[in-house]
Amino acid sequence: MKIASPVTGDASNEWMRRFKQGVEQRLPGQVRVELYPSNQLGPIPATVEGVALGTIQMTIPAAGFVTGLEPRFQVLDVPGLFDSVQHTQQVFADPAARHLVAGFGSGKGVEALFVYAASPLMLLTRRPVTSLADLKGMKIRSTGGAAFQIEPLRKLGAIPISMPLGDTMSALQNRALDGMVSGIAVYTAFKYHDVARCLTLLPGSMLMIVGLASRTFLSKLGGPAEAVVREESQRAEAVLTQLGADDIDRMQAQWRERGGSISTLPAPEARRYLEIVDGVLKPMLNSNPTLQADYLALRGAAQRVRR
């Protein structure tokens, strides 16, 4: 079982380690779990395609990079749906929410074994962003190539660019990019402070991560072994909750120690950001009955947790 990840040293990598340990202890000689962090099996789009084809058994990308395969994953990126990393984990502890998302890729040969928020979404730039006007004309790498990731940036006046993570460092260095959107784990793991040091939190937005597995592989395991893989996947999820918030605090401190800054938009600009993004995304949801139903179901789960 080959598992790919674009990063190293974060909570998802600890999930991989614990999952491997649990599966191999319970299925000795039956399943060998091989871990490939840091894009060792290729850029994110290639690993998503590999899982769909069955040549890779699992990958752990940002949800935005799965939407080309299955557009329903777009709903995870709607700003304002989740309040925090902790709130997100509570939402996906809800069996109904888990079941809903697990079925997103059923017709494409894939399944989300887990979903979690790696961190708030952050915009990396060379100079501080203190207002939405600062984004005008900026070439910004989005978290995926779907309209849900691209159109809000365009409406804000930026020039959105979909680009594999492995290409972003050189693009920032040669000014082909002015900025990028990702989570803190990416910025610290790959030492982006060497090319840009200003991080701005994007209001109401989370970097959603999907543990995308091959349905073909799971079915070939057979009943007992498949059950073990699913059980160990869910058991290892505890680390995403336990370490997730601590990981974010640690990595943000590390970013600042390396000379980086982390800021928020002024309150009026933050409200305007959400209004603009909402104005772009809501018509997309309303024009697609499936996406709208998915959004309403997840919003309902989020509201139940808040109560």
N, C-alpha and C positions, 0 to 999 in steps of 0.2 A: 504494500500500500504506500504509494508515493504521495507525500503531502508537500505542497509548495506554499511559500509565503514570500511577499515582496520585501519584508523587513526582518530585522533580528533584534533580540533583546527586549521585546515588549511582552505584554500579557498573552498575546496569541502564540508566541513562541513557547511560553511556559505551558499553555494548553497543549501544544504539540508534544512537548516532552512528557507530560503526565498521561496524555492519551496513549502514546507509544508504550509507556511503561505498563499501563493497565491492560492494554490489549495483548501485549506479548506475554505478560504473566498469566493471563487467563486462556490464551490460545497458543501455547508453546508449539512451535513447529508448524503451525497452521497459517498464521499471518505475521509477516515481518513488516514493520512500519519504518519507512525511510523518510527522514526529514530534510527538506531542501529550502532553508530560509534565504533571504537576500537575492531573490530572483535567479537562483541557481538553475532552475528549469526553464528560464526564459522570462520575458516581460509578462505583465499581468494578462493582457489579451490572449497570449499564447497558452497560458496555463488554464484559463477559462475554457478555451477551445479544446484543450487537451482533456479536461474533465468531461466535456460534452461528448467527445469522441471515445472516451474510455482509456486513453493512453496515460493519463494521470488520474489518480483515484480521488484526489481532493486538492483544493486550493483555497486560500484565505484572503481574498481581495476586498477592496472597498466595493460596496454594493453598486456604485455607479458604473463599475466596469463589468457588471453582469447584465446590465440592462440591454445591451446589444443582443444577447442571447435570449433573455426573457424580460420584456418591458415591465412586467409587474413589479420588479424590484425597485423601480423608480419611486414608488410610494414611500420607501424608507428614507428618502432624502428630502421630504417636504419639511421646510423649516417650521418650527413651532410645534411639531408633533410630539417631540420628547423634550422634557425639561432639563435633564442632566444625564450623565453617565449612569448614575444610580437608578434614576427613574426608568431609563431604557431597560436595564436589567430586570427591574420589577415587571415591566410590561411583558417581556418575553419569558418570564416565569409563569405567565398566564397560559394554560394549556391551549386555549382557543387561539391566542395570538401565535403560539408556536406552530400549531397545526395549519393555520392560514399560510404562514410564510413557507413552511415545509412543502406546501403544495404548489408554490409559484412556478417551479421549473419542471413539474411532473411530465409535461409534454415534450420537454427538451432533453430528457435523460439525466437531469441533475436534481439535487435536493439540498436545501439549506439545512444542515444538521444543527447549526446554531447561528444566531445573529446577536451582535453586541455593538455598543458604541465604544470606539477606541479612545475618543477624546472629542472635545468641541472642535469644530472646523476652524482653521486659522488661515489667514491670508499672509503669505510671506512676500515682502517687498524690500527693496533697498532703502527706501525712504519711508518715514512714518505715514500712515493713512489716518487722517483725522476727520475726514468728511467724505461723503460719497462722490463729491466732485473730483477728488484725488484719483478716482478709478478711471476717469475718462481717458480713453485712448490706450490704456494699459493692456499689454498682451499677457493674459493670465491663463495658466494651465488649469483646467477644470478637473474634477474628480471622476470624470467619465465623459463619454461622447454623446450621451442622450440629451434630448431637448431639456429635460429637467435640470441637468447640470449646466447646459450652455446658455439657454435663453435668459435666465435671470442675470447672468453676467453681462450679456449683450444689452439688456434693458438698463442696466446700471451704467452703461457707457463704456464698458471694457470690451476687449477683443478676445473672446474665449477661444482657447486652443486645447484640443484633446491630444494628449501626448503620453506615451509610456513613461512610468516613473524613472526608469533607467536613463532616459534621455534628458531629464529636466535639469540636472546639474550643469551639463555643458551648455544647454540652451540659456540658462541664466548667466553663465559666464560670458557667452558671446553676444548677449543682449537680444537673442531671438525670443526670450521671455522677459517680461518685466516683473512677473510674480507668479505664484502658484497657490493652489488651495489644497490643503492636506491636514493631517493631524500631527500632534507634537512628536509622536514616535518616529515618524518619517524624518522630521527635521533634525532630531538629535542623532538618530542612528546613522544617517548619512552625512552628518556634519555640514549642514547647509549654512551654518554661520560663517563659513569661509567665503560665501558669495553674497549673502544678504542676511540682515540681522533684525529686521522689523517684522514682528508678528502682530496681526490684528485679529481678535476674536470676531467671528461672523455671528451675529445675533441669532439665537434659536436654532443653530445648525450643529449637527453631530456628524462625525466621520463614522458611518455605519459599515461594519465589517460582516461578511458572510462566510461561514464555513461550508463551502460548496463541494458536495460529494457526488460521485458518479452513481446513479441508480443502478446501472448495469453491474458495477462492481459489488454493490450491496446485495443485489439479488443473487449473484453468483456465489456469494459466501454461504448461502443456505441459512435456514431458520436459526439454529442455535448460535452460530458464529456471527450472523448479522445482528442478532439481539445483543451480543456482547459488545460489538462495535458501537452500537447505538447507546448502550448503557454507559460505556466508558467515555464516549463523547460527552454525554450529559453530566457525568460525574466530574470530568475535567473542567467543565464550565465554571465550577466554583472558583477557579483561579481568576476568571475574568471579572468576577464580582469582588473577590478578595484583594486582588492586586491592581485592578483597573484604576481606581481613584488614587491609590498610593503611587502607582506608576506615573500617572499624569503629573502629580505634584513633584515627583522626583525628576522627571524629564523637563518640566518647566524650570525648576531650580537649576538644572544642568545647563539649559539654554541661556539663562541669565548669567551664570558663571562664565560662560564662553563669550560674553559680551553682547548677547542678544537682548532685545526688549519684547515685552508682551503688553499690548494695550487693548482697550475697548473703545468702540465708537461712543461719542457723546450721546446721551439719551435721545435727543430729538433725531439724530442721524440714525440711531439704531431702530427707532420706531419707523422711520421713513424707509429704511432698508427692508424691514419686514413687510411693510405695505406694498412696496414695489415688487418684491419677490412673490408675495401672495397674489398680487394682481396678474402676474405672469403664469403662475402654476395652477391657480384655481380653474381658469378656463380649460386648461389641459385635462384636469381631473374631470370636470363636468362633461367634457366631450367624449370621455371614454368610460362607459358604464362599469367595466371591470376594475379600472384603476380607482374610480370613485367609490365602488363598494369596498375595495381593499382599504382605502384611506379611512372610510367611515368605520370600518371594523377595528382598525388599529387605533383610531382616535377614541373609540369607545373603550378599548382596553386601557388606553392611557388615562382616560377620565376615571375609570374604576379604581385604578391604582392611586390616583390623587386623592380620592375620597377615603 
